[in-house]
Amino acid sequence: MKLVNPVSDATKELREVILAALGRAVANNELSNEPIPAFNIEIPADKNNGDFATNVAMVSARAFKLPPRKIAEIIANAMVLEGTSFERVEVAGPGFINVFLSRSWFSNVVSSIDENKDDYGKTSYGENKKVLVEFVSANPTGPMHIGNARGGAIGDGLASVLDWAGYDVKREFYVNDAGNQINKFAISLETRYLQLYLNDIEMPEDAYQGEDIINHAKAFAAIHGDKFVDVSSEERKDALVAYALPLNIKGLHDDLLKYRIEYDNWFLESTLHKNDEVSKVVALLKEKGHTYESEGATWFKATEFGADKDFVLVRSNGVPTYVVPDIAYHYNKLVTRGFDKAIDVLGADHHGYVPRLKAALQALDIDPSRLDVVLMQMVRLVRGSEIIKASKRSGKAITLVTLLDEVPIDAARFHFNLREANSHFDFDLDLAVEQSSQNPVYYVQYAHARICSILLNLGAEGITPKAAKECNLDLLNAAEEVELIRHLSIFPNEIIEASKSYDPPRITRYAIDLATLFHKFYNACRVKSDDKELMYARLALCMAVKTTIKNVLTLLKIDAPTSM
């Protein structure tokens, strides 16, 4: 089955029609035989100016040595629209050519959706290029916070958008199971464990103070008792981390699975050390002459590759800095595993880190444009005008788990995808659970449920939808019907544009607009009718809307309820 993109297909067809018209005009000696400059075909904001508009006459004025308006008139007169998706053409202003779609094109949109069904919206734009989306990657030393909840929804939504746009997408969680945070985790666990058996053991101020550390220590002691009190600190910490860290990682896995996020791979930072990939990138940078020694430390000449300053790779004590495993990790993504593109969804506090990483990749002869970073701003939880910092149930900071105890998963995933990642976002807890048109996810789901209700009621009377191609869809010419079909037609293009800009919230906005247009159609155009042809045409349109809403919600891993 051929994937359809009604707007893109019409744009390509119009370009061919224009080029054919130019050819005729040259053959008739109305225009000189000159190379045609690149021209644009756009969708006007005002539909009075056509469904498409082109500036071909404007950009060709110098080549043809004629006024743009005269060129536009010549091209318009030479355009053959019979047998195409277009019914008429107008010349406007100083030389714009406005083109209007035929009634049959709108009918074909509805038929195409019926034929494509669950695949409507998918395109081959990405050409199956391999893309790795890394997101959340929360510190495994504690529970996930609200920022991770937003990052999870945006990252998973982005991966889905890219998949629908035709990329070969993999999702990955990078587990920081090495380095300073694991040392700090070990010290915290060790202290809590020793406090169970020894007096005067104080918790370091910079240690992890959470109750989860206490619980791990108690559970470890329940298994091993005081066996590890009298061993070396290193042995004790190794044993505690070996016990607690897998439990934390499993907890992250289970919590994200509850949030409907499944990763293709959980990549452990420790493997980079075990496989000598960390030391390898340092050796490569040295070999290429991009490092220097100062005060016993190895520095990277980052300023030679656009960074604001050079930075240390290996400290004077021989220990690599935190950025080296990250360089090795991205080398692994782009070279070892051969992904065409790596996309990281990171907190906004990483903005200074990105140029450093890209500089290192460039020094390793990797095109830095193969790494893209989506920087995500902070999220606040609010109720009305009140900022919420703790769970009502536990009185503690709200984590992903406590959020999902209070807010439906559908609402969390939809609301976190309402705003672009680079914008600050207030998550309204009351709005997220409200069952009204003010709640955007409820509003969209209600449109789907309303169509299911229409089908159920008509089915009780023995009326079931026909295949769209069997209906007289040309009858769908009311303003509300045309506007609704036009919006349905742009869904594949919205997927492509969202994939280009890494903006899954574009799809939630599309869904809200689609629901609005459907409710407008429903209020203006009665589906059940004595005019059987019109009724079946409108049923086909309802089915197209139902399919498209379901596809949007499926993409976002949100339920499409049949009743509400």
QUISULWO-V791218 format. One record per residue. RES is the residue in one small letter. PHI is phi in whole degrees, 0 to 359 (none if undefined). Layout:
RES;PHI  RES;PHI
//
This chain:
m;none  k;279  l;291  v;248  n;220  p;307  v;289  s;297  d;297  a;294  t;297  k;297  e;296  l;296  r;300  e;294  v;297  i;294  l;295  a;296  a;296  l;298  g;298  r;296  a;297  v;291  a;298  n;272  n;62  e;277  l;229  s;285  n;278  e;234  p;300  i;272  p;297  a;300  f;228  n;255  i;238  e;233  i;260  p;295  a;293  d;262  k;293  n;294  n;265  g;95  d;276  f;222  a;221  t;229  n;257  v;305  a;291  m;297  v;281  s;262  a;302  r;293  a;296  f;268  k;55  l;221  p;298  p;306  r;295  k;297  i;298  a;299  e;294  i;297  i;296  a;299  n;292  a;269  m;284  v;259  l;261  e;300  g;81  t;251  s;274  f;239  e;248  r;201  v;222  e;227  v;258  a;228  g;55  p;283  g;151  f;284  i;248  n;258  v;237  f;247  l;287  s;279  r;299  s;295  w;297  f;295  s;296  n;295  v;299  v;297  s;296  s;295  i;296  d;296  e;287  n;279  k;46  d;297  d;265  y;294  g;112  k;286  t;222  s;255  y;307  g;285  e;54  n;61  k;293  k;278  v;233  l;249  v;255  e;254  f;209  v;68  s;39  a;293  n;303  p;282  t;268  g;192  p;288  m;279  h;260  i;295  g;301  n;294  a;296  r;291  g;299  g;295  a;294  i;291  g;296  d;291  g;297  l;297  a;300  s;294  v;301  l;297  d;299  w;294  a;280  g;103  y;268  d;269  v;254  k;235  r;256  e;219  f;248  y;265  v;266  n;281  d;259  a;212  g;94  n;299  q;293  i;285  n;299  k;295  f;298  a;296  i;297  s;297  l;296  e;299  t;297  r;295  y;294  l;295  q;297  l;288  y;236  l;237  n;270  d;60  i;259  e;262  m;281  p;302  e;298  d;269  a;281  y;284  q;263  g;293  e;294  d;298  i;292  i;298  n;296  h;298  a;298  k;294  a;294  f;297  a;294  a;296  i;272  h;253  g;61  d;266  k;306  f;258  v;288  d;262  v;271  s;295  s;301  e;296  e;295  r;296  k;295  d;300  a;293  l;295  v;292  a;299  y;278  a;278  l;297  p;301  l;294  n;295  i;295  k;297  g;298  l;299  h;301  d;292  d;295  l;289  l;295  k;299  y;275  r;69  i;250  e;241  y;264  d;285  n;206  w;252  f;264  l;271  e;304  s;300  t;293  l;295  h;283  k;298  n;270  d;61  e;287  v;292  s;294  k;295  v;292  v;296  a;298  l;295  l;295  k;296  e;300  k;275  g;79  h;257  t;231  y;209  e;258  s;208  e;53  g;83  a;257  t;261  w;252  f;259  k;282  a;294  t;295  e;287  f;235  g;94  a;284  d;285  k;201  d;291  f;215  v;282  l;265  v;231  r;292  s;296  n;274  g;87  v;267  p;295  t;284  y;299  v;286  v;296  p;302  d;293  i;297  a;298  y;297  h;285  y;297  n;297  k;297  l;269  v;250  t;300  r;264  g;71  f;290  d;289  k;216  a;245  i;240  d;250  v;258  l;231  g;292  a;299  d;290  h;266  h;300  g;281  y;281  v;297  p;301  r;296  l;295  k;294  a;297  a;295  l;297  q;298  a;295  l;269  d;66  i;251  d;301  p;296  s;289  r;283  l;250  d;240  v;238  v;263  l;268  m;251  q;280  m;292  v;238  r;244  l;268  v;225  r;234  g;65  s;258  e;266  i;277  i;255  k;243  a;221  s;287  k;296  r;286  s;256  g;76  k;253  a;305  i;282  t;255  l;304  v;295  t;292  l;297  l;288  d;287  e;256  v;241  p;302  i;300  d;304  a;293  a;299  r;295  f;290  h;295  f;291  n;256  l;276  r;236  e;303  a;302  n;277  s;250  h;294  f;222  d;261  f;268  d;272  l;297  d;292  l;296  a;296  v;254  e;286  q;260  s;205  s;292  q;287  n;270  p;300  v;290  y;297  y;300  v;289  q;297  y;294  a;299  h;296  a;295  r;297  i;295  c;299  s;292  i;301  l;296  l;296  n;294  l;290  g;299  a;296  e;261  g;82  i;256  t;236  p;297  k;262  a;301  a;304  k;291  e;269  c;259  n;273  l;287  d;294  l;286  l;277  n;240  a;293  a;304  e;293  e;289  v;297  e;297  l;294  i;296  r;301  h;289  l;302  s;295  i;270  f;304  p;301  n;293  e;296  i;299  i;298  e;295  a;296  s;289  k;293  s;261  y;53  d;229  p;301  p;301  r;300  i;283  t;293  r;296  y;299  a;296  i;297  d;296  l;295  a;299  t;300  l;293  f;293  h;300  k;295  f;298  y;300  n;285  a;261  c;234  r;289  v;285  k;288  s;210  d;290  d;279  k;299  e;298  l;293  m;299  y;291  a;294  r;289  l;297  a;297  l;294  c;300  m;296  a;295  v;293  k;302  t;300  t;291  i;298  k;299  n;294  v;298  l;293  t;298  l;305  l;273  k;58  i;239  d;292  a;247  p;291  t;268  s;209  m;215
//
